Amino acid sequence: MLRRLLALLVPIAFLITASLAVPLGAVTAQRQTQEMYVDRLNDAGRFASLGSTALRTGRLEGLRGEVERYEDLYGARVAVVDPSGRPVLASSPEAARAAQGQEEAHRALGGFRPEPPTAVWPWSTDDLVIAEPIGRDSGVEGAVLLSAPTERLRERILGSWALLGALSMVPLGVLSAVAWPLSRWVLRPVRRLDEATAAISEGDLSVRADRVGGPPELRRLAASFNAMVDAVERALHRQRAFVSDASHQLRNPLASLRLAVENLEPHVSGEDARQAHTDAVEEAKAMHRLLNSLTAATRMESFRASEPVELDEVLATRLTRWRALAEVEGMDLETRVPEGMRALAPPGGLGSVLDELMSNAIRLSGGSRIRLTASEGDAERTPADRRGADRRGDDRARAGGGRGAVVLHVADDGTGLDPEERRKALQRFWRGPRHQNVEGTGLGLAICADLVESAGGSLRLLPGLPRPDGGFGLDVEVRLPKA
């Protein structure tokens, strides 16, 4: 942002300086041109006065000597023409040839002095031509043509422009030097605010924006931002505390209720009563599992930062238990995970996420095999990535962090889910129609999706392994940033 602000301010300052220096340079060129023109016009007037006497008396030698010495001294060619435009005398043969057919000479012979030049520019190469009539009105006896080289004039103008440019760089340099610390002072609160929002978006609610330095408006914005974060942090803490406290407070009464209902079994008679008693026990167990899930969810969501993990280490502590659970259900577990692969684990640990996915595949799929694979892929843009890219203008964030991704698949060949069920399965407390009587709360996949997204990844449900009857099971794709 600082570079963009300087890239905006410095060109504007340059344009302002140029808008003042360019007209001043033009005025300087015009002034010096006029000074030279007036000097040469006076010389041409003197030669016209001498030429009038010389033409009337026919004594041209004295005037010829004057114009020759003038050319030797100033390098300007001088020629005197008669009313027909024919050169009568000249300071040199080149001056005589140049005088023939000059438009300025025709105007001077008509009794008019040509218009003075506006300015001589450093890139022009033409001489300064001055034509002065000898005599006036109907008594014009001839004209003096003075052609002065402009090389020295152009050098003086170019030198004046160089000095003007150097002087113009002084305020431009001062402005640029002042713009850097001024821009840093103005943008420091914005940068700190951006860093605070990035940290908060990653789950660290203890970060606050710096309220020191910068304009008063930005300091008030930082104070308002901090107040907002304080309110959000208090509300989040109260929410988590409520869920945790409610779960713990309800655990003992619910256990007592379940024990009391189970103790009623010897006193229940009749088929309908025993069925109602069984249903009551199952409902008490379901409520107990729900409380455990809420407590676990609150504990996992309280973790803030992600951390890199080795997939080999995560799987080494869990594969034995997963295989044992799969064998109990008559399922085969296959793993294809390259060695040395590292991923950025979600808060609460990648192992907890994989435990939930494996548990669902073993308990709910009804298939015969499960396949766990890992590979490297391109990182997708998560909502957090898009917000960060829009806020910072960062191409790396737009590409999903620029590190690539580790893609995990937990696929089975079970009953699977249709597209509509896969769309709803990530909602909290949603359970498939076929699993209403199976243990579970409908929170596992939703919590896993939230945790994976908080680590900058994504969780998707896809068609899984093919079944013998032609259908497909369920494939849970977990895409995490590569560590």
CORHU-V236344 format. One record per backbone hydrogen bond with DSSP energy under -1.0 kcal/mol. CO is the residue of the C=O (numbers start at 1). NH is the residue of the N-H. E is the energy in kcal/mol with one decimal. If there is no record, write none. Layout:
BEGIN
co=CO nh=NH e=E
co=CO nh=NH e=E
END
This chain:
BEGIN
co=1 nh=5 e=-2.4
co=2 nh=6 e=-2.5
co=3 nh=7 e=-2.6
co=4 nh=8 e=-1.0
co=5 nh=9 e=-2.7
co=6 nh=10 e=-2.6
co=8 nh=12 e=-1.2
co=9 nh=13 e=-2.6
co=10 nh=14 e=-2.5
co=11 nh=15 e=-2.7
co=12 nh=16 e=-2.4
co=13 nh=17 e=-2.5
co=14 nh=18 e=-2.8
co=15 nh=19 e=-2.5
co=17 nh=21 e=-2.8
co=18 nh=22 e=-2.7
co=20 nh=24 e=-1.3
co=21 nh=25 e=-2.5
co=22 nh=26 e=-2.2
co=23 nh=27 e=-2.5
co=24 nh=28 e=-2.2
co=25 nh=29 e=-2.2
co=26 nh=30 e=-2.4
co=27 nh=31 e=-2.6
co=28 nh=32 e=-2.3
co=29 nh=33 e=-2.0
co=30 nh=34 e=-2.5
co=31 nh=35 e=-2.2
co=32 nh=36 e=-2.0
co=33 nh=37 e=-2.7
co=34 nh=38 e=-2.7
co=35 nh=39 e=-2.0
co=36 nh=40 e=-2.6
co=37 nh=41 e=-2.4
co=38 nh=42 e=-2.2
co=39 nh=43 e=-1.8
co=40 nh=44 e=-2.6
co=41 nh=45 e=-2.3
co=42 nh=46 e=-2.1
co=43 nh=47 e=-2.4
co=44 nh=48 e=-2.2
co=45 nh=49 e=-2.2
co=46 nh=50 e=-2.4
co=47 nh=51 e=-2.7
co=48 nh=52 e=-2.0
co=49 nh=53 e=-1.3
co=50 nh=54 e=-2.3
co=51 nh=55 e=-2.8
co=52 nh=56 e=-1.7
co=53 nh=57 e=-2.2
co=54 nh=58 e=-2.1
co=58 nh=60 e=-1.0
co=60 nh=64 e=-2.5
co=61 nh=65 e=-2.2
co=62 nh=66 e=-1.7
co=63 nh=67 e=-2.4
co=64 nh=68 e=-2.1
co=65 nh=69 e=-2.2
co=66 nh=70 e=-2.1
co=67 nh=71 e=-2.1
co=68 nh=72 e=-2.1
co=69 nh=73 e=-2.1
co=70 nh=74 e=-3.0
co=71 nh=75 e=-1.9
co=77 nh=147 e=-2.9
co=78 nh=91 e=-2.8
co=79 nh=145 e=-3.2
co=80 nh=88 e=-4.2
co=80 nh=89 e=-1.4
co=81 nh=143 e=-1.8
co=82 nh=85 e=-2.5
co=86 nh=82 e=-2.3
co=89 nh=80 e=-2.9
co=92 nh=96 e=-1.8
co=93 nh=97 e=-2.4
co=94 nh=98 e=-2.4
co=95 nh=99 e=-1.4
co=99 nh=102 e=-1.3
co=102 nh=106 e=-1.4
co=103 nh=107 e=-1.8
co=104 nh=108 e=-2.4
co=105 nh=109 e=-2.5
co=106 nh=110 e=-1.0
co=107 nh=112 e=-2.4
co=108 nh=111 e=-1.7
co=121 nh=124 e=-1.8
co=128 nh=148 e=-3.0
co=130 nh=146 e=-3.0
co=132 nh=144 e=-2.9
co=134 nh=141 e=-3.3
co=136 nh=139 e=-2.5
co=142 nh=134 e=-2.9
co=143 nh=81 e=-2.5
co=144 nh=132 e=-2.5
co=145 nh=79 e=-2.2
co=146 nh=130 e=-2.9
co=147 nh=77 e=-2.1
co=148 nh=128 e=-3.1
co=150 nh=154 e=-2.8
co=151 nh=155 e=-2.1
co=152 nh=156 e=-2.5
co=153 nh=157 e=-2.6
co=154 nh=158 e=-2.6
co=155 nh=159 e=-2.5
co=156 nh=160 e=-2.5
co=157 nh=161 e=-2.5
co=158 nh=162 e=-2.4
co=159 nh=163 e=-2.5
co=160 nh=164 e=-2.5
co=161 nh=165 e=-3.0
co=162 nh=166 e=-2.5
co=163 nh=167 e=-2.5
co=164 nh=168 e=-2.1
co=165 nh=169 e=-1.5
co=168 nh=172 e=-1.5
co=169 nh=173 e=-3.2
co=170 nh=174 e=-2.6
co=171 nh=175 e=-2.7
co=172 nh=176 e=-2.5
co=173 nh=177 e=-2.7
co=174 nh=178 e=-2.3
co=175 nh=179 e=-2.5
co=176 nh=180 e=-1.5
co=178 nh=182 e=-2.1
co=179 nh=183 e=-2.9
co=180 nh=184 e=-2.3
co=181 nh=185 e=-2.5
co=182 nh=186 e=-2.5
co=183 nh=187 e=-2.9
co=184 nh=188 e=-1.7
co=187 nh=191 e=-2.9
co=188 nh=192 e=-2.7
co=189 nh=193 e=-2.4
co=190 nh=194 e=-2.4
co=191 nh=195 e=-2.5
co=192 nh=196 e=-2.3
co=193 nh=197 e=-2.5
co=194 nh=198 e=-2.2
co=195 nh=199 e=-2.2
co=196 nh=200 e=-2.6
co=197 nh=201 e=-2.5
co=199 nh=204 e=-2.1
co=200 nh=203 e=-1.9
co=203 nh=205 e=-1.2
co=215 nh=219 e=-1.9
co=216 nh=220 e=-2.5
co=217 nh=221 e=-2.0
co=218 nh=222 e=-2.5
co=219 nh=223 e=-2.2
co=220 nh=224 e=-2.5
co=221 nh=225 e=-2.6
co=222 nh=226 e=-2.6
co=223 nh=227 e=-2.2
co=224 nh=228 e=-2.2
co=225 nh=229 e=-2.6
co=226 nh=230 e=-2.6
co=227 nh=231 e=-2.1
co=228 nh=232 e=-2.5
co=229 nh=233 e=-3.1
co=230 nh=234 e=-2.6
co=231 nh=235 e=-2.4
co=232 nh=236 e=-2.7
co=233 nh=237 e=-2.7
co=234 nh=238 e=-2.7
co=235 nh=239 e=-2.4
co=236 nh=240 e=-2.8
co=237 nh=241 e=-2.9
co=238 nh=242 e=-2.5
co=239 nh=243 e=-2.4
co=240 nh=244 e=-2.7
co=241 nh=245 e=-3.2
co=242 nh=246 e=-3.0
co=243 nh=247 e=-2.4
co=244 nh=248 e=-2.5
co=245 nh=249 e=-3.1
co=246 nh=250 e=-2.1
co=247 nh=251 e=-1.1
co=250 nh=254 e=-2.4
co=251 nh=255 e=-2.4
co=252 nh=256 e=-2.6
co=253 nh=257 e=-2.6
co=254 nh=258 e=-2.7
co=255 nh=259 e=-2.5
co=256 nh=260 e=-2.5
co=257 nh=261 e=-2.5
co=258 nh=262 e=-2.6
co=259 nh=263 e=-2.1
co=262 nh=265 e=-1.4
co=264 nh=267 e=-1.1
co=265 nh=268 e=-1.4
co=270 nh=274 e=-2.4
co=271 nh=275 e=-2.1
co=272 nh=276 e=-2.3
co=273 nh=277 e=-2.5
co=274 nh=278 e=-2.6
co=275 nh=279 e=-2.4
co=276 nh=280 e=-2.3
co=277 nh=281 e=-2.2
co=278 nh=282 e=-2.3
co=279 nh=283 e=-2.5
co=280 nh=284 e=-2.1
co=281 nh=285 e=-2.3
co=282 nh=286 e=-2.5
co=283 nh=287 e=-2.4
co=284 nh=288 e=-1.9
co=285 nh=289 e=-2.5
co=286 nh=290 e=-2.3
co=287 nh=291 e=-2.2
co=288 nh=292 e=-2.1
co=289 nh=293 e=-2.3
co=290 nh=294 e=-2.6
co=291 nh=295 e=-2.4
co=292 nh=296 e=-2.4
co=293 nh=297 e=-2.8
co=294 nh=298 e=-2.4
co=295 nh=299 e=-2.1
co=296 nh=300 e=-2.6
co=297 nh=301 e=-2.5
co=300 nh=303 e=-1.2
co=307 nh=345 e=-2.8
co=309 nh=343 e=-2.0
co=310 nh=314 e=-2.0
co=311 nh=315 e=-2.6
co=312 nh=316 e=-2.2
co=313 nh=317 e=-1.0
co=315 nh=318 e=-1.4
co=315 nh=319 e=-2.8
co=318 nh=322 e=-2.5
co=319 nh=323 e=-2.7
co=320 nh=324 e=-2.0
co=321 nh=325 e=-2.4
co=322 nh=326 e=-2.5
co=323 nh=327 e=-2.4
co=324 nh=328 e=-1.7
co=325 nh=329 e=-1.3
co=326 nh=331 e=-3.1
co=327 nh=330 e=-1.3
co=332 nh=370 e=-3.1
co=334 nh=372 e=-3.3
co=336 nh=374 e=-2.1
co=341 nh=311 e=-2.4
co=342 nh=483 e=-1.0
co=343 nh=309 e=-2.6
co=345 nh=307 e=-1.2
co=346 nh=349 e=-2.2
co=349 nh=353 e=-1.0
co=350 nh=354 e=-2.6
co=351 nh=355 e=-2.5
co=352 nh=356 e=-1.8
co=353 nh=357 e=-2.2
co=354 nh=358 e=-2.8
co=355 nh=359 e=-2.5
co=356 nh=360 e=-2.3
co=357 nh=361 e=-2.3
co=358 nh=362 e=-2.5
co=359 nh=363 e=-2.9
co=360 nh=364 e=-2.8
co=365 nh=415 e=-2.7
co=368 nh=332 e=-2.3
co=369 nh=413 e=-1.2
co=370 nh=334 e=-3.0
co=371 nh=411 e=-2.6
co=372 nh=336 e=-3.0
co=373 nh=409 e=-2.3
co=375 nh=407 e=-3.4
co=377 nh=405 e=-2.7
co=382 nh=386 e=-2.4
co=383 nh=387 e=-2.3
co=384 nh=388 e=-2.4
co=385 nh=389 e=-2.8
co=386 nh=390 e=-2.5
co=387 nh=391 e=-2.0
co=388 nh=392 e=-2.5
co=389 nh=393 e=-2.4
co=394 nh=398 e=-1.5
co=395 nh=399 e=-1.4
co=396 nh=401 e=-2.0
co=397 nh=400 e=-1.6
co=404 nh=482 e=-1.9
co=405 nh=377 e=-2.6
co=406 nh=480 e=-2.6
co=407 nh=375 e=-1.7
co=408 nh=478 e=-3.0
co=409 nh=373 e=-2.0
co=410 nh=476 e=-2.2
co=411 nh=371 e=-3.1
co=412 nh=465 e=-1.8
co=418 nh=422 e=-2.6
co=419 nh=423 e=-1.7
co=420 nh=424 e=-1.4
co=421 nh=425 e=-1.7
co=424 nh=427 e=-2.0
co=427 nh=430 e=-1.5
co=432 nh=435 e=-1.6
co=435 nh=438 e=-1.3
co=442 nh=429 e=-1.7
co=443 nh=447 e=-2.6
co=444 nh=448 e=-2.5
co=445 nh=449 e=-2.6
co=446 nh=450 e=-2.1
co=447 nh=451 e=-2.5
co=448 nh=452 e=-2.6
co=449 nh=453 e=-2.2
co=450 nh=454 e=-2.0
co=452 nh=457 e=-2.2
co=453 nh=456 e=-1.9
co=458 nh=479 e=-3.0
co=460 nh=477 e=-2.8
co=462 nh=475 e=-3.0
co=465 nh=473 e=-2.5
co=467 nh=470 e=-1.8
co=471 nh=467 e=-3.1
co=473 nh=464 e=-2.4
co=474 nh=412 e=-2.0
co=475 nh=462 e=-3.5
co=476 nh=410 e=-2.0
co=477 nh=460 e=-2.4
co=478 nh=408 e=-3.3
co=479 nh=458 e=-2.1
co=480 nh=406 e=-3.1
co=481 nh=344 e=-2.6
END
